[in-house]
Amino acid sequence: MATETRATAFVTGAAGFVGSELIKALVARRHQVFGLTDSLEAAERVRRAGAQPVMGNLFEPGPWQDQAGADWVFHVPPHSVPGARVTRRRISSIARERVQSDAHLLDAVAAGPTRRIVYVADASSYGATQGQSPITEDAPPQPSAWGLCLTPALERLDGYIVAGLPIVTALPAWVYGNGGWFRDRVITPVIGGRRVLVFGTPGPWVSHVHVVDCARALIHLAERGESSGRYFIVNRDPVHLHDFAQTFAALANRPLRVVRVPAVATRLVVGPVLAGHLQADAVYSNIRLRAIGFRFLYPTLDQGLRQVLRGFCE
């Protein structure tokens, strides 16, 4: 529709791994984009991506809330696997912070002209699966200790949906690309000749998605997603977790040097909370996303990592 090709968009987490890629995709489609950021350095990254920075913090009410009422609102707060041990007390703290930040945003746009809110959570909120058999969005969530970061927020989200907010919930799994966890844990050590930390052998089955396809899918949900619907954003075929490093090293023609952490020792290295996350199968179906017409640019890990390598070498 002509009116949707020039929609205004407001993006939280605008300077993050997914948020910055989302901005680029929106700008390429000629949308006017505003990106929430809380530092001058991040604001410059948002500006380079093509959006107008909006200074503010999700944890604090402020003037940024007056600019949040765009046609489309993309709520992309960070929810990445941290690098340090995480306690259950910290999980509770993260959960409270998420609920608070959601309220500051959703309350601000509740009475405004927003036509679609794309709420980005994480597939980990559904918990472990079994082997290569995918689950759908209709499966009852059974979150792991790490997934409990999102449980209170998703429960509260249902209230906003009942109240009539046009919310579509996006649930990416392992998002990879030249940034975020993948750059820190795979690209940098492989290219630098350092060891990659590998947990378990052969490691769990996980669903994945290239960051470019993740950003494209979020826009697709703004255009065609069903209000109140949930959508996994993942490629069809799962991989073993260690395949990320193994495939990238092979494509980059670099030797793969690893430190293998046995499953029994993982709890000692990263703590019980993250151990459960890193050792559990996490395989999800994208049939609902494909049913509304979405098609992937990088449907396989090999294709996606070739694009990552090209971008890294440019």
N, C-alpha and C positions, 0 to 999 in steps of 0.2 A: 504494500500500500504506500502511496506517495507520502502520506502523513507520517508513516513510521520510518521512512528512509532518512528523515531529518529530525528524529526525536532528540530531546535533550536527555542526557544521562548523568546520574550522580553515582560515583563509585567510591565506596569505602575501601580501605586497604589499598589505596591507589598506587602506592610506590612499591608494593609487594610483588612477589614472583608472578602470581596469577593476575593481580590487579593491573600491573603495568602492561601485561600482554593483552588484557581485556581492553584497556584504553586504546592501544594501537589498533585493535580490530574494530572498535567503535569508530575511531577517527577515519579509518580507511573506508568506512561505510558512510562517511559524511555526517555523522552525528556530532552534536555539540556536547562536549564531555566536561564535567566538573569532577575533580578528584580530591577527596578529603585527605589531608596530610597534616602531620603535627610538628614538622621541622622544616627549616629552610633548605636543608640538603635534600630531603625527600621531595619538597615542593619543586626543586629544580629537576629532579628525575621525572616527576609528573608532567612538568612543562615540556621536557624533551620528548616525552611519549606523545604529546599533542593535546593534552588536556589543560584546562584552567585550574590551577591549584586553589583549594579552599582550605584555609588554615583552621585547624580545630582538632579536637580529641574526642573520640567516641565515648570516653569515660566521663566527659564533662559537658553539661549543657552549654550552649553558646550560640553566637551568631551563625555558625555553620549550619545550624538546624533550619534557618530560614532559606538556605540555598539547597536543602536536601530534596525539596519537593519537585523533582524533575519528572518528565514523562516516564522514564524508566529509572529505577533505583536498583543498583547492584550492591548487595551487602557482602563484602569479601574480606571479613576480618581474618587475621592469620590463625591458622590451626595446623601448624606443622609439627613433625616429630622433633622434640627438643633434643639437644645433644648431651644433656646432663641427666643424672638420675632424678626421677620425679617421684615425690611421695604422694600418698593419698590426700594428705592435707593440701598439697599444692594443687592437686586435681580439683578439690572442692573450691579453692580460691579462683582457679581459672574458670570454673563453671559459674561462680557468682559474677565474675567480671564480664563474662559473655552475656549473661542475662541483663546486666546493667547497661552494657553498650547497646544491646538490641533495643531496649526500652527507649533509650535516648534517640535512636534513629526512627523506630517504628511509630512512636508517639508523635514525633515531629511531622511525619508524612501522613498520618492517619486521616486528617481532614482536608488534605490537599488534592491536587489534580493528578497525582501519580496513577498511571494506568497499569503498571506492572512492577512488582518488587521481586527480584530474583535473589533469594536468600541462599547463600553458599555455606553449607555445613561440611560434613565429611562422612564418607561411607563407613568409617570406623565406628560410627554411632550405632551400626547394626551388629557389631561384634563379629566373632569368628564364624566361618563357614566350614564346609566339609570338602576338602580336596578340590577338584576342578569343577564341581557342580555349582553353578551360579544360583544365587537367590535373587528374587525380584523385590521391588520396593514394597510389596504387600506382605513380605515376611515380617513376623514380629521382631522388633529390635531386641537384641540381647547383648548390650554393649559390654565391651571389655572395660577394665579399670581406666584405660586411656580414653575410651569412647565416652565414659561418663562425664567428660568435660562438656559434652554437648547435650546430654540428656535433659537437664532442667530447661535449657534454652529452647529445645525442640518441643518440649511439653508446653511451655509458655507460648510458643509460636502458634500452636493450635488455637489458643484463645484469640489471637489477632485474626486468624483466618475465619473463625466463627463470627467475629465482629465485622467481617466484610472486606478486610484488606486483600488486595489482589496479589497474593503471595504464591510464588512457585519455588519449591525447594530443590536445589541442585546438590547432588551428593557425589563429588569426585572421589576417586580412590587415590592411588599413587600417581601424582602428577609429576612428570619429569620434563626436563628441558635444560637449557643453558642458564641455570639459576637455581636458587633454593637448595634443597637437600641434595639434589642430584649433582650440582656443581661441587658442593662441599665434600660429598662422600664418594663420588665416582670420578668426575672429570678432573678435578685438581690433583688427587693422588695418582690417577692413572697417567696423566700427561707428565706429572712431575716425577714419575718413577718411584712413588712411595707406595706403601702397602694399603690395601683396602680392607676394611673390617667386614668380615662375613660371619653372620650368625647362623649356626646350624649347617647341616649337610643333608639334603641339598637346599634346605630352606623351604619356607611355605610357598604355596601358590597365592599369587596376588593379581588383582586387576590393576590396570594402569591406563594412563591417557597422556598424550603429548600436551604440553601447555598451550600450544596454538589451538589444538582441537578443543581443549577445555574452554578457552576463551570464546571460540566460535559457538560452542554448545550453549554457553550462558546467554549469548545474544539470541540464539535460536529459541531458547526458552522464553525470553522476553517477547519474542514475536509470536510464538506458536504454542508455548507451554500452557497446560491447563491450570487455571487458578486453583489453588489448594493441592495441586499435584506434586508428587515427589519423583525425581528422576536421577538414577545413577548415571554418572558421566564416566564411562569406562570403555576401553576397547573390548572386543568380543572374546579374544583368546587370552587367558591368563598366562603368566610366566612364573618361574621360580624367582624368588627375590634376588638370588645371586646372579640371575641372568642379566640384570642391568649392567653390572660391572664387566661380566664376561663378554657380553656382546659389544659393549662400547670399546673395550680394549682390543678386541679382534678387528673392529672396523677402523680403529685408529692406528692399527699395526703397532701396538705397544704391548710389551709383556705385562701380564696381570700378576701382580704380587699381592698376596692376601695374607691376612691374619685370620685364621678360622677359630671362631669361638664356639666350642661345643654347646649344645643346647643346655646341658646341665650347668654350664658356667655363665650363661647369659644373664641370669638373675644377679650374679655377683658383679658383673661388669656394668650393667645399665639399670639394675634394680628391678623389682618384680613387676612394676607397672608397665614399663617399656618392654620388658621381656615378653610379657603376654602379647603385646602388640606386634613385636618383631617375629614371633614364633608361630602366629596363628594364620591359617589360611584365610584369605579375604577376597572372595570371588563373587562378582556381581553381574547381573544381566543388564544389557543395554537395550533390550527389546522395546521398552517403552519410549526411550529416546529416539530410536530408529523409526518407531511407528508414527512419529509426528514429522518425519521427513529429514532427520539429520543424517548427514553422511560424513565420514571421517576422511581427513586428508592423509592421516598417518595411522592406518588401521592395525599395523603390526609394530612390534618393538623395533625390528630391524629398520623399517622405513623411518620411524620416528628418530632413531639414533643417528641415522645417516643425515637427517636434517640438522640435528644438534651438532654433529661433527662439522658440517659445512658452515654453520653459523659460528662455531668456535674458531674455525680457521680463517674466516674473513677478516 
